[in-house]
Amino acid sequence: MTSRSVRTVTECVEQSEGDGAIIKRCLGEDVSDIVDPFLMLDEFVVNPPTGFPDHPHRGFELVSYILQGTGQHEDFMGHKGKLKMGDVQWLTAGRGIVHCEWSFGQEKAHGLQLWINLAKEDKMQEPSCQEILADNIPRTSKEGVEVKVIAGEAFGVKSTIRTRTPTLYLHFTMKEGTSLNQPIPKGWNTFVHVLSGQALFGPESKEKLIKPTQTAIFYAEGDCVIVQNQGSIPCSFILLAGQPLKEPVAQQGPFVMNTEEELHQAMEDYKSCTNGFERARSWQSSFLQSSS
């Protein structure tokens, strides 16, 4: 197998978003062309009583993965609940959804949110939501390397999540002195984000040391990613790979379409509560009601 080499290494950019929430932008629009179908990755920290008030989405999928604490969510389809440490919500915005994400009690919520583009033929499907509790996420270990399989397959273990855009979402924890050779489907784009510890990524003599708050994007050539943890502590990181859509992207804020005309229509539909946003006309989250 031929290992992929690291193309770029970037540092997360910290900023405030929503109502007092802090995010670290790990991946954004400036690199979306080389990580197609991925649009964005944020590492977020929501301290009580902060969060992201009622807001819309159209045209893509949002994946929320809680690393620490508990968050709560609600949308105009009637989904409402809590996400605890290790839980995952895979939300397909499709033709339109309005939701909110908020802190719970006195706990800090720390996690990741990934945006995955939808193909043109899937953008106007009905919105839907998949949630998987931490205990139900498939996991296994091999020679000192543990993996949680959020989407796709690793070490012979498959996820139960249905992905509209073919996606690999893996959370690895490597003990010190271990190595990993993770296959990547031919032609898929891939990147990693290190959460703790550090490791060498890429083939021998071309490896790059990636540390916490850093994100590494790989070249498309090669059919695997090689990782070595030569440090003195475990290394925890996520690996994302996806089949590129190779379609034009028109994005403004929470709307992701293929053309500027479609983007303008999405904003008009939300404003007028039509064509998928009808429920927004009379809906307001209970979180927002209680704070008003």
C-alpha positions in Angstrom: 0.0 0.0 0.0 1.2 3.5 -0.8 0.9 6.1 2.0 -0.5 9.5 1.4 1.7 12.5 2.2 0.6 15.6 4.2 -0.2 18.5 1.9 -0.9 21.2 4.4 -0.9 21.7 8.2 -3.0 24.5 9.7 -3.6 25.8 13.2 -7.2 26.2 14.4 -8.4 29.8 14.6 -10.4 30.7 17.7 -13.4 32.9 17.5 -16.8 33.6 19.2 -20.0 32.5 17.5 -23.6 32.1 18.4 -24.5 33.4 21.9 -21.2 33.4 23.8 -19.9 30.1 22.4 -16.2 29.7 21.6 -15.2 27.8 18.5 -11.9 26.8 16.9 -12.2 26.7 13.2 -10.2 23.7 12.1 -11.3 23.6 8.5 -13.2 26.2 6.4 -14.3 27.5 3.0 -10.7 28.4 2.0 -9.8 24.7 1.7 -13.2 23.2 0.8 -12.1 22.6 -2.8 -9.3 20.2 -1.7 -11.3 18.4 1.0 -14.6 18.0 -1.1 -17.1 16.9 0.1 -16.2 18.4 3.5 -17.2 22.1 4.1 -16.1 22.9 7.6 -14.9 21.4 10.9 -15.2 23.3 14.2 -14.0 22.3 17.7 -16.4 24.1 20.0 -16.7 24.9 23.7 -20.1 25.9 25.1 -20.0 27.2 28.6 -23.3 27.7 30.5 -25.5 29.6 29.6 -24.2 29.9 26.0 -24.9 28.2 22.7 -26.3 28.7 19.3 -29.9 30.1 19.2 -32.5 29.1 16.6 -30.9 29.2 13.1 -31.5 27.6 9.7 -29.6 25.2 7.4 -30.1 23.9 3.9 -28.2 21.7 1.5 -25.7 19.7 3.6 -25.3 17.4 6.7 -24.1 18.4 10.2 -22.3 15.9 12.4 -22.0 16.8 16.1 -19.7 14.7 18.3 -19.5 15.4 22.0 -16.1 14.9 23.5 -16.8 16.2 27.0 -19.8 17.3 29.0 -23.4 17.5 27.8 -25.2 19.7 25.3 -28.9 19.9 24.4 -30.6 20.5 21.1 -34.1 21.0 19.5 -35.4 21.5 16.0 -38.7 22.3 14.3 -39.3 18.7 13.3 -39.8 17.8 17.0 -36.4 16.3 17.8 -35.3 17.4 21.2 -32.8 16.0 23.7 -29.4 15.8 25.1 -26.1 14.7 23.7 -23.7 13.4 26.4 -20.0 12.6 26.2 -19.3 10.3 23.2 -22.7 10.7 21.6 -23.1 11.6 17.9 -25.9 13.4 16.1 -25.9 13.1 12.3 -28.3 15.8 11.0 -29.3 15.9 7.4 -30.6 19.4 6.8 -31.8 18.6 3.3 -34.3 21.2 2.0 -34.4 23.0 5.3 -34.3 22.8 9.0 -34.2 25.3 11.9 -32.7 24.2 15.2 -30.8 25.3 18.2 -27.9 23.9 20.3 -27.4 25.0 23.9 -25.5 24.3 27.1 -27.0 22.0 29.7 -27.1 22.8 33.4 -23.7 23.9 34.7 -21.7 21.6 32.4 -19.3 22.7 29.7 -19.8 21.0 26.4 -16.7 20.4 24.3 -17.0 18.7 20.9 -16.7 18.7 17.2 -19.1 19.8 14.4 -18.5 18.7 10.9 -20.3 19.9 7.8 -20.5 17.5 4.9 -21.9 18.6 1.5 -24.8 16.9 -0.2 -24.9 16.1 -3.9 -27.3 18.3 -6.0 -29.8 15.4 -6.2 -29.9 15.1 -2.4 -30.0 18.8 -1.4 -33.8 19.1 -1.4 -34.6 15.9 0.4 -36.7 15.9 3.6 -34.6 16.7 6.7 -33.8 13.8 9.0 -31.8 13.0 12.1 -29.7 10.0 13.2 -28.5 9.9 16.8 -26.2 7.2 18.3 -25.3 7.0 21.9 -21.6 6.6 22.9 -22.2 2.9 24.1 -23.6 2.0 20.7 -20.8 3.4 18.6 -18.8 0.4 17.2 -15.3 0.3 18.6 -12.4 -2.1 18.6 -8.6 -2.1 19.2 -5.6 -3.7 17.6 -2.0 -3.7 18.8 -2.4 -0.7 21.1 -4.6 1.4 18.7 -8.3 1.9 19.6 -10.8 3.2 17.1 -14.4 4.4 17.4 -16.1 3.9 14.0 -18.6 6.8 13.7 -19.0 6.3 9.9 -17.6 3.8 7.5 -15.3 0.9 8.5 -12.0 0.3 10.3 -10.3 -2.9 11.7 -13.2 -4.9 10.3 -15.9 -3.0 12.3 -18.6 -1.1 10.5 -20.7 1.9 11.6 -24.5 1.8 11.7 -24.8 5.4 10.5 -26.2 5.9 7.0 -24.2 8.5 5.0 -25.7 10.1 1.9 -22.3 11.2 0.8 -19.9 8.2 1.3 -17.8 9.2 4.4 -15.2 7.7 6.7 -15.3 9.2 10.2 -12.9 7.5 12.7 -11.7 8.5 16.2 -8.4 6.9 16.9 -6.5 6.7 20.2 -2.9 5.4 19.8 -0.8 4.4 22.8 2.8 5.5 22.8 5.1 3.4 20.6 2.3 2.2 18.3 1.7 2.6 14.5 -1.3 2.6 12.2 -1.9 1.9 8.5 -5.4 3.0 7.7 -6.7 2.2 4.2 -8.4 5.1 2.3 -10.6 4.5 -0.7 -9.0 5.5 -4.0 -9.9 9.0 -5.0 -11.3 10.1 -1.7 -10.1 13.3 0.0 -8.9 12.9 3.6 -7.7 14.9 6.6 -6.9 14.5 10.3 -7.4 16.7 13.3 -5.4 16.0 16.5 -7.2 16.3 19.8 -4.4 15.4 22.3 -0.9 14.1 22.2 1.0 14.2 18.9 2.0 11.8 16.1 3.9 11.5 12.8 1.6 11.3 9.8 2.7 10.2 6.3 5.3 7.9 4.7 8.8 7.4 6.1 11.2 10.4 5.4 8.2 12.5 4.5 6.2 12.3 7.8 4.9 15.4 9.5 4.5 15.9 13.3 0.9 17.0 14.0 0.0 18.4 17.4 -3.2 19.4 19.2 -5.3 22.1 17.6 -3.6 21.3 14.2 -5.3 19.9 11.1 -3.5 18.1 8.3 -4.9 17.7 4.8 -3.4 14.9 2.7 -2.6 14.7 -1.0 -5.1 12.5 -3.0 -2.4 10.1 -4.2 -2.1 6.9 -2.2 -4.4 4.3 -0.7 -3.6 4.6 3.0 -2.6 6.9 5.8 0.4 5.8 8.0 0.6 7.2 11.6 3.3 6.6 14.2 3.1 7.7 17.8 6.7 8.0 19.0 5.7 10.3 21.9 5.5 9.6 25.6 1.7 9.9 25.9 -1.3 8.5 23.9 -2.4 10.5 20.8 -6.1 11.0 20.1 -7.2 12.2 16.6 -10.0 12.0 14.2 -9.6 10.9 10.6 -12.1 12.0 8.0 -12.3 10.8 4.4 -15.0 11.3 1.8 -15.8 10.7 -1.8 -15.6 14.1 -3.6 -18.8 15.3 -5.3 -17.0 17.4 -7.9 -19.9 19.8 -8.1 -19.9 23.6 -7.8 -20.4 25.0 -4.3 -22.3 28.2 -3.6 -22.3 29.0 0.1 -23.4 31.8 2.4 -23.5 31.1 6.1 -25.9 28.2 6.8 -27.0 27.6 3.2 -24.9 25.5 0.8 -26.2 25.1 -2.7 -24.7 24.7 -6.3 -25.5 28.1 -7.8 -25.9 31.7 -6.7 -29.5 31.5 -7.9 -30.2 28.5 -5.7 -28.5 30.3 -2.8 -30.7 33.4 -3.2 -33.8 31.1 -3.4 -32.8 29.4 -0.1 -32.5 32.7 1.7 -35.9 33.8 0.3 -37.5 30.5 1.2 -36.3 30.9 4.8 -37.4 34.5 5.0 -40.9 33.7 3.7 -41.2 30.4 5.5 -41.9 28.4 2.3 -40.5 25.5 0.3 -39.3 23.5 3.2 -39.2 26.2 5.9 -43.0 26.3 6.5 -42.6 25.0 10.1 -40.4 28.0 10.9 -43.3 30.3 10.7 -44.8 29.3 14.1 -41.8 27.5 15.7 -39.5 28.8 18.4 -37.3 26.6 20.5 -38.2 26.1 24.2 -34.7 27.1 25.0 -35.2 30.5 23.4 -38.7 30.9 24.9 -37.4 30.3 28.4 -34.6 32.9 27.9 -36.9 35.6 26.6 
